[in-house]
Amino acid sequence: MTYTCITLATPVGELKLVANGSRLAAILWENDKPGRVRLGPMNEAPDNPVLVRTAQQLREYFCGTRDRFDLDLDFAGTAFQKKVWAALLTIPFGETRSYSQIAEQIGHPTAVRAVGAANGKNPISIVAPCHRVIGASGKLTGFAGGLEAKALLLDLEGAHRPGNARLPGF
């Protein structure tokens, strides 16, 4: 399988947008850990329609004019991971959920750590909003893009998080 990609500059750094045919397969962070998301060879494709649409929708999101994405997604992972990632898509803009709430939602209430691991391997960050998943105490926990990026995304969305101040100047 050959993937196509483009790079997009954003307030959270450069993101690599990756398509598998006509579906979005990944949004990778500038300093993503190698192997966090397993993809095949990639070719630059600045005119790939799904990548152009994704870039436009992300620009609108960062400008504050978009609160939901309308893209065909291609999640590659285990059945359990896909359940977690599907649950992420149900978290409304501006809201957060805890890992335990996601575990309950997918019918595995004791699988909180496994939910955290699947969340960390989410290949389609931002669109599948893994940044909206926080610790039960309301604190920010691990995030592939880094905790500063997670805070910025939540602040952009106006998410209410106990004990966490807004980023200065944002």
Summary of the structure (lengths in Angstrom):
residues: 170
radius of gyration: 15.3
end to end distance: 40.0
largest distance: 44.9
contacts: 498
relative contact order: 0.16
helix: 32%
strand: 19%
